[in-house]
Amino acid sequence: MVSIHRPHTLIELAMARSLLAAHDIPYFVHNGGYASLYPGMQIGLLNVPTIMVPPSAAQFAEELLRAYLEAMACVWFVRRIGSVQAPKES
């Protein structure tokens, strides 16, 4: 198994699991249960969940998660600054 992502929140972990399952990509979450048992300050291998996939699926899984994370960052940015409007033409 190859490590492909370390989610920052349990919601991000749940979404990543859902995406991988929807695309039939086998995965394992190292510290998955322990991270939800002791939330708070994250300490390396102690309570940081790490998503792992087989080497043969690593590239596709990384691309899938990257696309999702970029889309979520864009949504967060738009919500943070308000609605984005095109500049008015003179």
Buried (B, 14 or more C-beta within 10 A) or exposed (E): BBEBBBBEEEEBBEBBBEBBEEEEBEBEBBBBEEBEEEEEEBEEEEBBBBBBBEEEBBEBBBEBBEEBBEEEEEEEEEEEEEEEEEEEEE
